């Protein structure tokens, strides 16, 4: 076979023939220990089998009576999504599971794939017979170094007539493996219409054969002598004609995205052409990574971003064959984009539909899941060190901010900053004592992408797709949070922390990171106290001690906290230690839980008048006419902050707008939906009213409220509001100002004092950085869903009990038979709170320990450690009677 015939038989892009250094392989080179061709064939065979498993799981073999439990055609098979199917296909391949042969009735992807290799061999034989025709067709496209939609269709039509797609495959391989070629491809052109472009292409085709041959030779020479890795040296030089750089808005690129989508739709249905995209991406990605890392190519040519836009439009990126090499390498390249390029990409993608955003999310999520499942990550082999997972997470961050930008944004209604800064401790910190600069002095961390885009996650009222789709549960399961938190605080370039991408973490994992932050801060305050006691002879007081009387808990606690807040606010960040006067309980966490429970019950008592209670919504709101001073609300904010800081759950019932306001956003009309649903519905009907508002409703810009004693109070939303009627034209303004008054202005003094107290404890915490408002509510209040079956699954046993013990079986039967209120009493008795922790009762580590033989004594508990001490009662009836009495009348602490 001569060289021309050999060239005609190949279906892969020309780059497949190059060495890792970019040059072509030579016949005289030393043979390697492992035959590269054999290695390539092994990889291809493995990929082929994994694909067959994947199609078997997603499409089935077509045999309705199939007995293979891992085939979608078998009876009782549980359908799975693409992500799960890809992971399962890899597992089945590793264990050499049964693989079905396609049934004759099945004409799907799997059967077509099985026949592809045979077709490719016969295609090569046919091409040899038509060697001269094919060679002439191929020569026609050797001068194509970038693509347009019209050029792709032209080549596709010619290849279709000859029934030989190898010329198109080679063109795709050449262009899509070259950064320069891809950047210049599919440009939006303002200088030429489609008709003019076609006429220009017609003129090119009229060139004589000599010119065409010379162009082909020069293209071949350039391809061999100047591989794609050198593209960075040419990308900044500019080009002529329709590829001139156009003036674009911040969220525009010069590539014609719709044209790219149409081309992909036409081409990806052909399996051989799809392989050309895959091979080209493998070759392209390392060169792009080099361009961005060392050559600063984006600053010289912003059109370099076109490359990423074009590749990400490939709807097959999440398919199994991309997961091993191509997609990880591409993610590594994309993660090297400078901040400005990431922001522009997020701005561009924010105009995509929810379906397109979801496809990109699934692409990166599938890669992360695949890498996590196929590796064994632990404390020695950290997932933080996996380049593919880290790169995919960084890419996912761009899509996350596109999702935020494309959603329903509210960037205007922001709470004013505190007029007075949070008081700092008059004492030196440990770092300052040691001559080091204090960390986090400027407040909480802000993501640089947010700064570049000028938005915050909390500005988004409703994203394009729900935030939960960005959470990757397999990653959360293998993440060593103690190590990740260390990387988060140290901020070294060579160690990545997933806490810098909190959208991928679930609330349980983020809560653990917050727990580490709080504990380390407590230990730091403790060390500082010890240091002062040694240097200055001060009394050793490493804890925030509160000694309170149970009957005067508000007076004792709030007076003590007020003194601390005035004298030395830093003491609020010490570990809380509560002691009830006259009781022997030692606070290892349980006494603090009861302290918070009692304080909350007192504070939110409607008789005190600090908060109003809505019977319809079961929610509390600030009393705008309260007689209490602002200091009392500050102390309540401190209590709320201390509960988070000491990992205690509170039984508070605020509408979501309170947590949004704590995170810096003002309340708006839509927040009335849960804060005051009756008023919300009335105002909504006003906005939708089709008649004359002024004549039919006779409303003015003056509204009325009732004070603490039921007396009416009038308030003008505008100056002389009682004389300004509400009309069809100004009703939107009326509704907006009504909501502004109810949620912001009327309670401004009370809320600012409350927020100030909250920030006294949490101002240096990563709370705002990690959590969204709805997660803050979960953090403070815990989960309202009590799944006692999950608690049974995770409970441990001690002292001679086990899961199969008679008394344990009777205990769970008894507990499951309790009503909702009795179950809450049991939780309160055992753990110190009647709420489930973040993540549900399955995350609660409860221990049931044996406390002697049958007796008349009641069960007891260590709420600090969630331990239930249960005697081995003689009957189920006695167990029920003793347990109900214990949980119903339990109050106070003693020493056992």
FIKOL-579976 format. One record per residue (C-alpha): residue number from 1; residue in one letter; y, x, z. Coordinates in steps of 0.02 Angstrom, whole numbers. Example, Ala and Ser with C-alpha at 12.3 -4.5 7.8 and 13.67 -1.06 7.14 Angstrom:
<sites>
1;A;-225;615;390
2;S;-53;684;357
</sites>
This chain:
<sites>
1;X;0;0;0
2;X;167;76;-49
3;X;322;72;60
4;X;397;-78;-29
5;X;240;-181;-4
6;X;233;-130;178
7;X;414;-187;200
8;X;377;-354;119
9;X;233;-392;236
10;X;329;-375;398
11;X;391;-529;489
12;X;481;-443;633
13;X;664;-390;630
14;X;698;-211;578
15;X;742;-163;755
16;X;561;-186;808
17;X;525;-24;713
18;X;648;82;811
19;X;617;193;958
20;X;695;168;1130
21;X;826;298;1085
22;X;884;196;936
23;X;810;303;796
24;X;662;259;685
25;X;489;319;727
26;X;432;470;624
27;X;257;500;559
28;X;256;677;627
29;X;290;626;809
30;X;162;667;943
31;X;50;519;982
32;X;78;442;1156
33;X;-59;428;1287
34;X;-62;239;1267
35;X;-56;173;1090
36;X;109;76;1077
37;X;34;-42;951
38;X;-112;-81;1065
39;X;6;-108;1211
40;X;113;-224;1105
41;X;-40;-322;1052
42;X;-95;-341;1234
43;X;74;-408;1282
44;X;73;-527;1134
45;X;-101;-589;1181
46;X;-48;-617;1362
47;X;107;-710;1305
48;X;2;-814;1188
49;X;-117;-866;1328
50;X;25;-907;1449
51;X;105;-1014;1315
52;X;-58;-1107;1288
53;X;-72;-1140;1476
54;X;109;-1200;1476
55;X;80;-1321;1330
56;X;-82;-1378;1411
57;X;14;-1422;1570
58;X;160;-1507;1481
59;X;79;-1588;1328
60;X;-108;-1586;1357
61;X;-247;-1554;1234
62;X;-247;-1730;1161
63;X;-422;-1774;1223
64;X;-407;-1935;1326
65;X;-573;-1900;1413
66;X;-528;-1720;1459
67;X;-601;-1666;1627
68;X;-494;-1509;1650
69;X;-390;-1540;1807
70;X;-254;-1423;1740
71;X;-230;-1519;1578
72;X;-96;-1652;1554
73;X;-221;-1757;1456
74;X;-342;-1773;1603
75;X;-347;-1931;1709
76;X;-248;-1918;1870
77;X;-148;-1766;1817
78;X;19;-1754;1911
79;X;159;-1723;1789
80;X;272;-1575;1826
81;X;440;-1517;1761
82;X;462;-1368;1644
83;X;507;-1251;1787
84;X;349;-1291;1887
85;X;241;-1288;1730
86;X;301;-1113;1685
87;X;259;-1047;1858
88;X;90;-1134;1859
89;X;49;-1066;1685
90;X;72;-889;1750
91;X;-42;-926;1899
92;X;-178;-999;1786
93;X;-168;-848;1673
94;X;-191;-730;1821
95;X;-350;-819;1880
96;X;-417;-844;1703
97;X;-423;-1033;1724
98;X;-507;-1150;1602
99;X;-412;-1173;1439
100;X;-440;-1327;1331
101;X;-460;-1319;1144
102;X;-340;-1437;1053
103;X;-419;-1603;1010
104;X;-419;-1648;823
105;X;-302;-1794;863
106;X;-174;-1677;941
107;X;-42;-1620;818
108;X;81;-1549;946
109;X;153;-1380;981
110;X;-3;-1306;1056
111;X;-114;-1338;905
112;X;21;-1277;788
113;X;35;-1120;891
114;X;-152;-1087;881
115;X;-142;-1089;693
116;X;12;-981;680
117;X;-77;-814;677
118;X;-192;-870;536
119;X;-44;-936;439
120;X;50;-774;463
121;X;-93;-674;388
122;X;-107;-787;238
123;X;82;-785;218
124;X;79;-597;209
125;X;-56;-605;74
126;X;46;-730;-26
127;X;198;-622;-13
128;X;105;-474;-85
129;X;63;-579;-236
130;X;247;-622;-260
131;X;310;-448;-216
132;X;440;-432;-353
133;X;518;-603;-320
134;X;525;-576;-133
135;X;595;-400;-150
136;X;736;-463;-259
137;X;774;-604;-138
138;X;777;-485;8
139;X;894;-363;-78
140;X;1019;-503;-98
141;X;1048;-510;91
142;X;1051;-327;142
143;X;1240;-331;145
144;X;1245;-477;269
145;X;1305;-399;432
146;X;1370;-559;513
147;X;1329;-742;488
148;X;1418;-905;454
149;X;1341;-1077;455
150;X;1354;-1086;265
151;X;1271;-915;241
152;X;1125;-964;354
153;X;1096;-1124;255
154;X;1109;-1029;91
155;X;976;-904;144
156;X;870;-1043;219
157;X;872;-1142;55
158;X;823;-990;-48
159;X;683;-945;73
160;X;623;-1126;69
161;X;611;-1123;-120
162;X;508;-962;-115
163;X;410;-1021;39
164;X;446;-851;115
165;X;560;-842;268
166;X;547;-655;296
167;X;720;-620;220
168;X;801;-742;342
169;X;700;-669;486
170;X;762;-494;443
171;X;942;-553;431
172;X;930;-638;601
173;X;849;-483;672
174;X;988;-373;603
175;X;1135;-483;656
176;X;1071;-547;822
177;X;1019;-374;880
178;X;1191;-302;842
179;X;1335;-335;962
180;X;1460;-305;823
181;X;1372;-422;702
182;X;1353;-561;829
183;X;1534;-551;888
184;X;1593;-573;708
185;X;1474;-717;672
186;X;1510;-903;669
187;X;1698;-881;685
188;X;1814;-1029;683
189;X;1930;-996;537
190;X;2103;-1069;511
191;X;2141;-976;353
192;X;2003;-1048;242
193;X;1925;-1220;221
194;X;1739;-1239;194
195;X;1765;-1264;7
196;X;1864;-1102;-2
197;X;1730;-1008;93
198;X;1597;-1073;-26
199;X;1701;-1016;-176
200;X;1721;-844;-97
201;X;1534;-833;-71
202;X;1509;-886;-253
203;X;1618;-742;-310
204;X;1517;-623;-205
205;X;1357;-682;-288
206;X;1433;-648;-460
207;X;1443;-462;-426
208;X;1338;-358;-545
209;X;1171;-288;-493
210;X;1236;-110;-475
211;X;1365;-162;-344
212;X;1235;-264;-252
213;X;1112;-120;-250
214;X;1245;1;-188
215;X;1295;-121;-50
216;X;1113;-141;2
217;X;1086;47;8
218;X;1243;76;111
219;X;1193;-64;231
220;X;1021;12;252
221;X;1094;184;283
222;X;1216;115;411
223;X;1075;21;496
224;X;971;179;512
225;X;1109;302;556
226;X;1216;190;667
227;X;1111;80;781
228;X;1182;-65;878
229;X;1213;44;1029
230;X;1361;122;940
231;X;1441;-46;908
232;X;1560;-24;1053
233;X;1651;114;961
234;X;1692;-6;819
235;X;1720;-170;909
236;X;1898;-137;961
237;X;1959;-87;788
238;X;1982;-265;723
239;X;1932;-339;556
240;X;2013;-427;411
241;X;2008;-596;327
242;X;1947;-746;421
243;X;1893;-639;569
244;X;2068;-593;623
245;X;2096;-619;810
246;X;2177;-788;836
247;X;2290;-839;979
248;X;2178;-942;1092
249;X;2206;-1041;1251
250;X;2124;-976;1412
251;X;1974;-1091;1390
252;X;1947;-1062;1203
253;X;1847;-935;1104
254;X;1851;-893;920
255;X;1670;-944;890
256;X;1630;-1113;812
257;X;1513;-1180;947
258;X;1466;-1338;853
259;X;1414;-1234;702
260;X;1306;-1124;815
261;X;1220;-1278;886
262;X;1183;-1347;713
263;X;1111;-1181;657
264;X;999;-1167;810
265;X;939;-1345;785
266;X;886;-1304;607
267;X;807;-1136;643
268;X;719;-1152;811
269;X;594;-1277;742
270;X;517;-1132;644
271;X;408;-1029;760
272;X;422;-867;661
273;X;610;-879;656
274;X;614;-913;843
275;X;519;-750;871
276;X;656;-658;778
277;X;786;-723;903
278;X;675;-666;1047
279;X;648;-491;978
280;X;831;-471;933
281;X;885;-518;1110
282;X;769;-388;1185
283;X;852;-255;1077
284;X;1029;-320;1098
285;X;1041;-338;1288
286;X;1029;-155;1345
287;X;1163;-105;1219
288;X;1278;-244;1278
289;X;1251;-192;1459
290;X;1299;-15;1411
291;X;1454;-76;1318
292;X;1516;-175;1468
293;X;1470;-45;1600
294;X;1538;113;1519
295;X;1648;69;1370
296;X;1759;-69;1442
297;X;1734;-161;1278
298;X;1797;-333;1334
299;X;1972;-269;1372
300;X;1984;-198;1196
301;X;1912;-350;1110
302;X;1911;-517;1204
303;X;1807;-588;1060
304;X;1660;-493;1135
305;X;1634;-649;1239
306;X;1575;-738;1080
307;X;1411;-645;1097
308;X;1369;-730;1263
309;X;1426;-900;1201
310;X;1312;-888;1049
311;X;1158;-827;1144
312;X;1177;-958;1281
313;X;1172;-1097;1149
314;X;990;-1053;1117
315;X;900;-1203;1192
316;X;737;-1106;1205
317;X;800;-974;1327
318;X;706;-1055;1471
319;X;539;-1054;1378
320;X;401;-941;1449
321;X;409;-805;1317
322;X;589;-763;1365
323;X;557;-747;1552
324;X;466;-580;1553
325;X;589;-464;1464
326;X;721;-546;1354
327;X;809;-661;1479
328;X;810;-537;1626
329;X;888;-404;1516
330;X;1017;-526;1448
331;X;1062;-583;1625
332;X;1088;-403;1678
333;X;1208;-381;1532
334;X;1302;-542;1570
335;X;1319;-496;1754
336;X;1420;-343;1700
337;X;1559;-451;1627
338;X;1728;-416;1709
339;X;1806;-547;1820
340;X;1927;-610;1686
341;X;1783;-634;1563
342;X;1680;-730;1692
343;X;1827;-844;1726
344;X;1856;-875;1541
345;X;1672;-914;1514
346;X;1675;-1037;1660
347;X;1832;-1118;1588
348;X;1749;-1135;1417
349;X;1586;-1207;1486
350;X;1682;-1329;1595
351;X;1712;-1431;1435
352;X;1525;-1446;1404
353;X;1430;-1605;1442
354;X;1327;-1628;1601
355;X;1167;-1610;1497
356;X;1222;-1442;1426
357;X;1272;-1378;1599
358;X;1104;-1434;1667
359;X;1011;-1342;1528
360;X;1099;-1179;1574
361;X;1065;-1207;1759
362;X;881;-1236;1724
363;X;875;-1078;1618
364;X;935;-965;1758
365;X;843;-1061;1893
366;X;680;-1045;1799
367;X;701;-857;1786
368;X;738;-842;1973
369;X;589;-951;2018
370;X;474;-856;1899
371;X;523;-688;1974
372;X;509;-751;2153
373;X;337;-829;2126
374;X;266;-683;2028
375;X;318;-552;2158
376;X;275;-534;2341
377;X;443;-517;2429
378;X;450;-477;2615
379;X;552;-374;2739
380;X;501;-213;2652
381;X;512;-276;2473
382;X;675;-375;2477
383;X;718;-504;2346
384;X;895;-431;2356
385;X;828;-276;2266
386;X;758;-371;2117
387;X;880;-340;1974
388;X;826;-493;1874
389;X;848;-614;2020
390;X;1016;-540;2068
391;X;1080;-542;1888
392;X;1022;-721;1859
393;X;1109;-775;2019
394;X;1272;-694;1963
395;X;1257;-784;1796
396;X;1221;-946;1886
397;X;1385;-924;1980
398;X;1480;-935;1815
399;X;1393;-1098;1773
400;X;1426;-1160;1950
401;X;1613;-1138;1932
402;X;1604;-1218;1758
403;X;1522;-1366;1844
404;X;1663;-1372;1972
405;X;1801;-1355;1841
406;X;1724;-1487;1730
407;X;1708;-1612;1871
408;X;1836;-1726;1952
409;X;1964;-1603;2024
410;X;2098;-1634;2154
411;X;2202;-1475;2170
412;X;2361;-1559;2233
413;X;2320;-1642;2399
414;X;2305;-1493;2515
415;X;2338;-1489;2701
416;X;2486;-1384;2757
417;X;2443;-1222;2845
418;X;2469;-1213;3033
419;X;2652;-1178;3070
420;X;2605;-1057;3208
421;X;2467;-930;3177
422;X;2310;-939;3282
423;X;2350;-830;3434
424;X;2260;-664;3436
425;X;2192;-587;3593
426;X;2314;-473;3682
427;X;2169;-355;3713
428;X;2110;-224;3591
429;X;1952;-256;3492
430;X;1804;-138;3496
431;X;1851;-69;3324
432;X;2030;-37;3378
433;X;1973;47;3537
434;X;1869;164;3430
435;X;2013;194;3310
436;X;1943;88;3170
437;X;2032;-45;3068
438;X;1987;-221;3120
439;X;1880;-318;2998
440;X;1922;-494;2938
441;X;2097;-485;3010
442;X;2165;-579;2861
443;X;2052;-728;2888
444;X;1900;-794;2797
445;X;1830;-724;2636
446;X;1876;-800;2467
447;X;1767;-784;2312
448;X;1858;-680;2178
449;X;1805;-801;2040
450;X;1891;-942;2136
451;X;2049;-836;2147
452;X;2043;-796;1961
453;X;2021;-980;1915
454;X;2147;-1043;2043
455;X;2029;-1174;2114
456;X;1915;-1199;2263
457;X;1746;-1283;2274
458;X;1822;-1409;2395
459;X;1945;-1461;2258
460;X;1800;-1544;2166
461;X;1772;-1725;2216
462;X;1629;-1753;2094
463;X;1550;-1610;1993
464;X;1470;-1630;1822
465;X;1297;-1614;1900
466;X;1260;-1626;2086
467;X;1277;-1466;2187
468;X;1097;-1482;2249
469;X;1033;-1432;2076
470;X;1101;-1257;2104
471;X;994;-1231;2260
472;X;836;-1129;2230
473;X;707;-1171;2363
474;X;579;-1033;2320
475;X;718;-904;2339
476;X;768;-977;2508
477;X;589;-963;2568
478;X;576;-775;2534
479;X;754;-725;2580
480;X;762;-612;2734
481;X;922;-685;2805
482;X;951;-550;2937
483;X;952;-416;2802
484;X;1055;-524;2683
485;X;1185;-554;2818
486;X;1199;-367;2847
487;X;1234;-338;2662
488;X;1361;-481;2668
489;X;1459;-400;2809
490;X;1448;-220;2748
491;X;1498;-265;2568
492;X;1420;-113;2484
493;X;1411;-108;2294
494;X;1227;-58;2288
495;X;1166;-201;2398
496;X;1184;-381;2343
497;X;1198;-525;2468
498;X;1152;-702;2418
499;X;1279;-762;2546
500;X;1410;-714;2416
501;X;1334;-853;2309
502;X;1313;-989;2442
503;X;1283;-1125;2310
504;X;1104;-1060;2287
505;X;1064;-1072;2473
506;X;1010;-1231;2563
507;X;1098;-1286;2724
508;X;955;-1219;2832
509;X;974;-1043;2761
510;X;1164;-1047;2771
511;X;1154;-1109;2950
512;X;1044;-959;2992
513;X;1175;-842;2916
514;X;1310;-928;3019
515;X;1200;-910;3174
516;X;1187;-721;3147
517;X;1375;-710;3123
518;X;1409;-806;3283
519;X;1283;-707;3386
520;X;1348;-539;3327
521;X;1525;-594;3369
522;X;1465;-646;3544
523;X;1381;-478;3570
524;X;1538;-389;3510
525;X;1644;-483;3637
526;X;1516;-442;3771
527;X;1523;-256;3731
528;X;1713;-259;3735
529;X;1709;-341;3907
530;X;1589;-210;3973
531;X;1698;-71;3901
532;X;1854;-141;3986
533;X;1763;-158;4150
534;X;1715;26;4141
535;X;1884;93;4082
536;X;2007;-19;4175
537;X;1901;-78;4321
538;X;1916;-261;4272
539;X;1793;-390;4335
540;X;1641;-402;4223
541;X;1643;-573;4137
542;X;1542;-563;3975
543;X;1520;-753;3956
544;X;1631;-904;3933
545;X;1586;-983;4100
546;X;1619;-1166;4134
547;X;1577;-1236;4305
548;X;1596;-1425;4301
549;X;1562;-1577;4409
550;X;1458;-1707;4320
551;X;1572;-1848;4380
552;X;1733;-1756;4329
553;X;1671;-1666;4174
554;X;1825;-1698;4065
555;X;1950;-1642;4197
556;X;1854;-1486;4243
557;X;1805;-1433;4067
558;X;1967;-1467;3975
559;X;2077;-1390;4110
560;X;1973;-1232;4108
561;X;1972;-1224;3917
562;X;2160;-1252;3913
563;X;2189;-1103;4028
564;X;2077;-992;3919
565;X;2162;-1049;3759
566;X;2332;-1004;3830
567;X;2288;-840;3916
568;X;2159;-760;3802
569;X;2090;-860;3653
570;X;1966;-721;3613
571;X;1864;-775;3764
572;X;1821;-935;3669
573;X;1711;-825;3558
574;X;1602;-770;3703
575;X;1435;-852;3730
576;X;1454;-1017;3822
577;X;1374;-1030;3994
578;X;1383;-1199;4081
579;X;1341;-1235;4262
580;X;1338;-1409;4339
581;X;1398;-1403;4518
582;X;1259;-1445;4641
583;X;1119;-1421;4512
584;X;1000;-1275;4494
585;X;982;-1272;4305
586;X;1005;-1102;4222
587;X;1090;-1115;4053
588;X;980;-1044;3917
589;X;1048;-1170;3793
590;X;986;-1336;3862
591;X;1123;-1357;3994
592;X;1255;-1326;3860
593;X;1177;-1461;3752
594;X;1193;-1589;3891
595;X;1369;-1531;3929
596;X;1423;-1565;3750
597;X;1334;-1732;3750
598;X;1425;-1789;3908
599;X;1595;-1724;3849
600;X;1579;-1815;3682
601;X;1530;-1978;3768
602;X;1686;-1967;3877
603;X;1809;-1911;3743
604;X;1760;-2046;3620
605;X;1761;-2184;3749
606;X;1879;-2315;3673
607;X;1950;-2349;3847
608;X;2030;-2176;3849
609;X;2124;-2220;3690
610;X;2119;-2053;3598
611;X;2013;-2125;3457
612;X;1991;-2299;3385
613;X;1818;-2367;3346
614;X;1776;-2474;3195
615;X;1634;-2594;3233
616;X;1597;-2619;3047
617;X;1578;-2437;2999
618;X;1526;-2370;3172
619;X;1652;-2230;3147
620;X;1794;-2158;3252
621;X;1970;-2118;3193
622;X;2122;-2038;3273
623;X;2231;-2161;3369
624;X;2405;-2144;3296
625;X;2484;-2226;3449
626;X;2385;-2131;3582
627;X;2475;-2090;3743
628;X;2384;-1922;3759
629;X;2481;-1764;3717
630;X;2438;-1646;3575
631;X;2356;-1524;3694
632;X;2215;-1646;3727
633;X;2174;-1656;3541
634;X;2179;-1465;3532
635;X;2050;-1458;3670
636;X;1939;-1582;3577
637;X;1951;-1469;3422
638;X;1899;-1322;3532
639;X;1747;-1421;3593
640;X;1696;-1459;3415
641;X;1715;-1275;3366
642;X;1617;-1219;3519
643;X;1474;-1335;3473
644;X;1458;-1252;3301
645;X;1483;-1079;3376
646;X;1346;-1106;3506
647;X;1228;-1194;3386
648;X;1235;-1363;3473
649;X;1225;-1532;3387
650;X;1352;-1666;3435
651;X;1337;-1854;3427
652;X;1506;-1881;3343
653;X;1541;-2011;3210
654;X;1688;-1965;3098
655;X;1714;-2020;2918
656;X;1691;-1883;2789
657;X;1880;-1868;2763
658;X;1894;-1781;2934
659;X;1782;-1639;2875
660;X;1876;-1629;2710
661;X;2038;-1614;2807
662;X;1963;-1478;2917
663;X;1922;-1385;2756
664;X;2103;-1399;2696
665;X;2107;-1558;2590
666;X;2214;-1711;2625
667;X;2143;-1886;2626
668;X;2171;-1991;2469
669;X;2138;-2169;2414
670;X;1955;-2138;2375
671;X;1927;-2074;2553
672;X;1968;-2247;2618
673;X;1801;-2305;2547
674;X;1708;-2244;2703
675;X;1854;-2224;2824
676;X;1917;-2403;2803
677;X;1810;-2498;2676
678;X;1900;-2665;2702
679;X;2070;-2590;2662
680;X;1994;-2492;2518
681;X;1923;-2649;2439
682;X;2090;-2741;2458
683;X;2188;-2601;2375
684;X;2057;-2586;2238
685;X;2074;-2771;2198
686;X;2261;-2748;2194
687;X;2243;-2611;2062
688;X;2125;-2717;1958
689;X;2223;-2879;1971
690;X;2262;-2946;1796
691;X;2399;-3069;1843
692;X;2577;-3037;1903
693;X;2566;-2939;2065
694;X;2748;-2970;2111
695;X;2743;-3159;2087
696;X;2567;-3194;2150
697;X;2550;-3075;2298
698;X;2730;-3049;2355
699;X;2696;-2878;2434
700;X;2831;-2751;2475
701;X;2829;-2565;2514
702;X;2831;-2607;2700
703;X;2665;-2613;2793
704;X;2619;-2661;2970
705;X;2502;-2588;3101
706;X;2459;-2629;3281
707;X;2487;-2509;3425
708;X;2375;-2474;3574
709;X;2426;-2637;3657
710;X;2409;-2746;3501
711;X;2595;-2754;3459
712;X;2640;-2750;3272
713;X;2727;-2594;3204
714;X;2818;-2594;3036
715;X;2825;-2440;2923
716;X;2919;-2417;2760
717;X;2819;-2322;2628
718;X;2985;-2296;2537
719;X;3163;-2305;2600
720;X;3211;-2488;2623
721;X;3031;-2530;2580
722;X;3048;-2709;2639
723;X;3166;-2740;2493
724;X;3057;-2656;2358
725;X;2924;-2773;2286
726;X;2756;-2708;2227
727;X;2739;-2739;2040
728;X;2609;-2706;1906
729;X;2709;-2550;1861
730;X;2723;-2471;2035
731;X;2561;-2530;2117
732;X;2475;-2362;2091
733;X;2616;-2279;2186
734;X;2601;-2410;2324
735;X;2413;-2381;2342
736;X;2434;-2191;2344
737;X;2571;-2197;2476
738;X;2475;-2324;2581
739;X;2323;-2207;2585
740;X;2436;-2057;2619
741;X;2510;-2145;2770
742;X;2345;-2208;2841
743;X;2247;-2046;2822
744;X;2381;-1913;2840
745;X;2556;-1958;2899
746;X;2511;-2082;3036
747;X;2394;-1957;3123
748;X;2480;-1795;3072
749;X;2521;-1735;3249
750;X;2351;-1780;3320
751;X;2253;-1703;3177
752;X;2354;-1541;3169
753;X;2323;-1514;3354
754;X;2138;-1554;3331
755;X;2123;-1434;3182
756;X;2215;-1297;3277
757;X;2089;-1305;3418
758;X;1944;-1303;3295
759;X;2014;-1148;3208
760;X;2038;-1057;3373
761;X;1849;-1040;3378
762;X;1804;-1034;3193
763;X;1952;-943;3111
764;X;1852;-782;3083
765;X;1690;-869;3042
766;X;1619;-881;2863
767;X;1609;-1069;2892
768;X;1733;-1117;2755
769;X;1657;-993;2634
770;X;1478;-1052;2654
771;X;1486;-1239;2681
772;X;1553;-1392;2591
773;X;1626;-1538;2693
774;X;1465;-1640;2688
775;X;1369;-1487;2750
776;X;1494;-1463;2892
777;X;1453;-1640;2949
778;X;1268;-1598;2944
779;X;1303;-1439;3043
780;X;1398;-1530;3181
781;X;1303;-1694;3189
782;X;1129;-1643;3132
783;X;1018;-1751;3024
784;X;1011;-1939;3054
785;X;839;-1950;2975
786;X;705;-1929;3109
787;X;538;-1885;3029
788;X;416;-1871;3174
789;X;270;-1836;3057
790;X;359;-1676;3006
791;X;384;-1636;3191
792;X;198;-1661;3223
793;X;155;-1540;3082
794;X;263;-1399;3153
795;X;233;-1423;3341
796;X;141;-1282;3431
797;X;30;-1294;3585
798;X;6;-1187;3740
799;X;-84;-1181;3907
800;X;-253;-1239;3840
801;X;-196;-1379;3724
802;X;-226;-1378;3536
803;X;-206;-1498;3392
804;X;-379;-1574;3422
805;X;-361;-1602;3610
806;X;-388;-1783;3665
807;X;-223;-1793;3759
808;X;-127;-1722;3609
809;X;-200;-1850;3489
810;X;-158;-1990;3611
811;X;17;-1918;3636
812;X;60;-1924;3449
813;X;-15;-2099;3430
814;X;94;-2155;3575
815;X;252;-2071;3509
816;X;231;-2142;3332
817;X;215;-2316;3409
818;X;386;-2301;3494
819;X;538;-2391;3427
820;X;687;-2298;3353
821;X;785;-2296;3517
822;X;636;-2236;3618
823;X;607;-2095;3493
824;X;788;-2041;3514
825;X;765;-2044;3704
826;X;613;-1930;3682
827;X;713;-1807;3576
828;X;854;-1809;3703
829;X;730;-1777;3845
830;X;639;-1635;3756
831;X;776;-1545;3659
832;X;940;-1597;3741
833;X;1001;-1696;3589
834;X;944;-1853;3499
835;X;984;-1782;3327
836;X;874;-1679;3212
837;X;934;-1503;3170
838;X;992;-1450;2998
839;X;841;-1469;2885
840;X;761;-1610;2986
841;X;635;-1617;3127
842;X;518;-1505;3028
843;X;635;-1360;3071
844;X;625;-1397;3258
845;X;505;-1280;3347
846;X;435;-1388;3487
847;X;299;-1330;3606
848;X;186;-1444;3708
849;X;111;-1350;3856
850;X;-21;-1406;3981
851;X;50;-1441;4154
852;X;-107;-1462;4259
853;X;-243;-1595;4268
854;X;-223;-1782;4288
855;X;-82;-1824;4409
856;X;50;-1953;4449
857;X;189;-1829;4410
858;X;303;-1866;4262
859;X;312;-1754;4110
860;X;452;-1624;4118
861;X;540;-1518;3988
862;X;633;-1355;3960
863;X;771;-1414;3843
864;X;830;-1234;3819
865;X;667;-1192;3730
866;X;612;-1365;3668
867;X;458;-1360;3780
868;X;371;-1518;3843
869;X;262;-1494;3998
870;X;128;-1628;3988
871;X;-7;-1657;4121
872;X;-180;-1703;4057
873;X;-172;-1888;4100
874;X;-337;-1981;4114
875;X;-296;-2123;3995
876;X;-183;-2166;3849
877;X;-105;-2310;3948
878;X;-56;-2195;4090
879;X;14;-2068;3967
880;X;123;-2202;3888
881;X;186;-2269;4055
882;X;227;-2096;4126
883;X;310;-2036;3965
884;X;419;-2191;3946
885;X;479;-2177;4127
886;X;520;-1993;4105
887;X;622;-2012;3945
888;X;712;-2170;4003
889;X;775;-2111;4173
890;X;793;-1924;4145
891;X;959;-1850;4199
892;X;1009;-1684;4275
893;X;928;-1514;4293
894;X;820;-1433;4425
895;X;712;-1280;4451
896;X;524;-1301;4430
</sites>
